[in-house]
Amino acid sequence: MRAKALISLLSLAGSATAADPEFMIQLHEHHFMPSEIKVPAGAKVKLIIDNQDATPEEFDSFALNREKIVFPNSKGIVFIGPLKPGRYEFIGEFNQSSAKGVVVAE
């Protein structure tokens, strides 16, 4: 009886820890690359912001309700979603004229 309960518990734990889809966005010379990320609608998504610049940047999105400072030459993680289909803009708060991008949920 205990073995059966343990197997049931382990199978539930395995499905609960399924990895979220990951998308890498590089920040280089105050530009996001790629500047457009397509993500699945209705899913929680992990964005990895790789700041390759020598200065900090703040990933900022009113549409996604997210802010994250990413220090120089380091990575930051931002979870978004689940999102409805649509376009969600983001900027680099410290370099708004050049650091721009959009998440497209489809």
Buried (B, 14 or more C-beta within 10 A) or exposed (E): EEEEEEEEEEEEEEEEEEEEEEBEBBBEEBBBEEEEBEBBBEEEBBBBBBBEBEEBBBBBBEBBEBEBBBEEEEBBEBEBBEBEEEEBEBBBBBBEEEBBBBBBBE
